[in-house]
Amino acid sequence: VYSISDREPKVLEIAVGSESLNGSMTIEIFDLNGRKIQTLANAVPLQGGEIFTWEGRTSNGRLLPEGLYLFWIYFYDLFGHRKIIKRTCVLSNK
């Protein structure tokens, strides 16, 4: 979400709770056409309490246009089982 006054993005935070211990996490962001915008975390070992942030930019720092973006969060436990959580985020300059 962009603020009106300075048009700089506010930060979206994805917080990891203690129930996600003993595993790893990958977070990928896509546009609605399925193009990968950025990888916030790539097989990061979890200890609980981690916070991953996104400022509405591509991996090379370009500010993205307003619209809907998809977040795919992959959690892998120690046995290799995968859980996928899919969420959307509205990026707006209003």
ABEGO torsion letter per residue (X at the ends): XBBAAAGBBBBBBBBBBAAABGBBBBBBBBBAAGBBABBABBGBBBAEGBBBBBAGBBAAGBBBBBEBBBBBBBBBBAAGBBBBBBBBBBBBAX
